[in-house]
Amino acid sequence: MTSDASGDRADEPRAAAAVPRRLYADPGLPDRVFRGVARSGGGLVLAVMLLVGGFLLYRAWLALDRAGWSFLTTAEWAPDAGRFGIAAVLVGTVLIAAVAVCVAVPLATGASLYISEYASPRLRRTLISVVDLMAAVPSVVYGLWGAFFLQDKVLPTARWIATYFGWIPVLGVEGADPDDPLAPASVYTSSTFIAGLVVGMMIAPIICSIMREVFSQAPVGEREGAYALGATRWGMIRSVVLPFGRGGMIGGTMLGLGRALGETIAVFMIISLTFDIQWHVLQSGTSSVSSLIALRYGEASRFGMSALMAAGFALFLMTLIVNFAASSIVARSRSGASSDA
């Protein structure tokens, strides 16, 4: 009995030593203040986002309650007559954003690779400043440029695409005669293709900035290892830089897509708004949710305003999903983990 008690008392220091001690280091007052400000800022952003979504849902509930699920399937927009939905404008929004991404991603990828891998230090600083300035240009300037300059220059290209690739359903143009060189070009104006080009030019600097930042963080050791194994510069880029920055490329593309989905003024100045589901990207006439709101806001009745709020709430949710998916992809990638560290 005594030996057992003494054995238990002897094991107590060992058990106490086996329990890991919790280490605590006082970060100091400046670090605590910074942590509190950072957390407060993040919480404030989330609170504002929830308040915006709640406000839109509250104002849109009258229209959503009457329309139900038909709000997503109806292509007509006559709220006061009881027939309204976002099917047409939602398709137009997605198509314009898709064209913009197809234009912006190759441009942004090439520009970011040149800036981070090929340009001299002095030229690199200049190009970074130029790209940042392009991202800061107001959208109305891009809209004016697209409406009064780009549209006339792009019409021959749109006609050529429709002539030789019109057998693809999305690239066909109804009412156009490819064998008549004197056919009017009005069927190609104010199209999804032209609006997508302008929006693509707008989001390319944003995507380029994100990709350039990610490419510049590729590990130096892996770069030198690729060169030591006899790789050329392009071989190093293909085997080290691009795999490392894949998550950043996808995330930057999706962030640009989120910007393209919500673009208003530039698209509104170019397109000819229609409320039919228009799948032909080269044909005149398309629509977008933001342009619908800009067009009908001033003349909307109380119920019509609720319907516009419902359209804005749908666009808010769609953009939110895209941005959250982009941030999740970046955080899970090697480049995102490296930047967090």
PyMOL commands that set and color helices and strands:
alter all, ss='L'
color gray80, all
select helices_A, chain A and resi 2-18+29-72+79-81+87-118+121-136+139-165+169-171+185-188+192-215+220-228+233-244+246-262+265-270+289-296+302-332+334-340
alter helices_A, ss='H'
color red, helices_A
select strands_A, chain A and resi 77-78+83-84
alter strands_A, ss='S'
color yellow, strands_A
deselect
rebuild
show_as cartoon
